[in-house]
Amino acid sequence: MHDNFVYAYSVDCEGRRLTLHTAFRDREPHEFTDVIFRDVVAHHFEHVLPGNILFDVEEADVAGVVRENAGLLADSWRYGWPPVEYRGNLDVLVESLKASSVRAYAIGSSYGLSGWVFAGSCERVSRGEATRVA
């Protein structure tokens, strides 16, 4: 995934799926790869720009991501996530995520899009062409 461009991403809220549509453009033919997160619980992206360049998508420590984003999570409780029963108790939230087999994925970039996803799984799927984006 190193140096892949994220040309689009799509979120299926009801299906709990998030997909990063990427292209490696440094050779012909271009390589297209979708990074698909399934059973998504939450995600947070920052710095989304035209021409986002991924550094990597890698599994991260759930507790570490929760703690690094304590302020963001505290602000988001009033919007329904994390659920109210975890309000103010990050240890209980971490244990609940782990008990539900939720994993954390860190999205690093060389330029643009960065953030994290809490999801049940992540897979990379090669495509023969770019995804049409509406």
Secondary structure, DSSP 8 states (H G I E B T S, - for coil): -TT-EEEEEEEETTTTEEEEEEEE-SSSS-EEEEEEEES--EEEEE---TTEEEEEEEEE-HHHHHHHTHHHHHHHGGGT-S-GGGTT-HHHHHHHHHHTT-EEEEEEEEES-EEEEEESEEEEEEESS-----
